[in-house]
Amino acid sequence: MPAPKRGPNDGHRSASVAGPGNRWQYLVSGVLGASRPLSALTMPCRPGWIGGGAAKPEPIATLLGMNANGDRHFPAALAAAMAVRLERVGEDGVDFEPYESFLTADETTEWFRAWTGNGELSGDDFRVFGQNGTGGNAAFWLIRRGRELVEQPVVFLGSEGETGVVALDLGAFLWLLADGFGPWEAATSYEPDPRWAPHVDRELAAVAEQFAPDRRASAAAVIAQATQEFPDFDGTVMRLCR
């Protein structure tokens, strides 16, 4: 699939936050923390859940002690990295803007239903923490039952239907950022934007060294490891689309 056009990282812009299921327009504010859907377009379809299988078990978010719209604060390591990324928006060419906190459960469900066009889904299996310029979202995918949030893989679902598991966990994600990649760049690394080249970020590398010194790896290695462990993520998501 052709890579989407890179969006600007400042001002106000109208971004498509549609997945393969439908096209949904909403206004994305360039002010971080205000970037939220204004409305949702959903479509009825078959029941399903992001982890596959015939029936959905108890949400992993519940098992991890995450109530529906409760604690939305970032883990310390993610907060430190996102603080650095906030300073880079519009300056380093990486197409990624962090939110101030995780989206609420209601916001996540609204987004995932719009992305898939499937009004019977929930967003329980995701914790969304940032977006790229065209409205694609980066999130933890809560697929590892009984594991902490920071041990869950990081995924990206883009506005043009691009998908990818970009890091095995938060530690790996920190090194991905340090190597000059964002979630969008990682998910579309098979067809990189010729106008962009990654550059190591020393401040993000310092964050990665502080919180995940044993996970040091290049962006290419981080992406390859994530793809190898979760090769069916795209198919799993696409089966939920209408």
Buried (B, 14 or more C-beta within 10 A) or exposed (E): EEBBEBBEBEEEBEBBBBBBBBEBBBEBEBEBEEBBBEEBBBBEBEEBBBBEEEEBEEBBBEEBEBEBEEEBEBBEBBBBBBEBBBEBBBEBBBBBBBBBBBBBBEBBBBBBBBBBBBBBBBBBBBBBBBBBBBBBBBBBBBBBEEBEBBBBBBBBBBBBBBBBBBBBBBBBBBBBBBBBBBBBBBBBBEEEBEEBEBEEBEBBBEBBBEBBEEBBBBBBBBBEBBBEEBEEBBEBBBEBBB
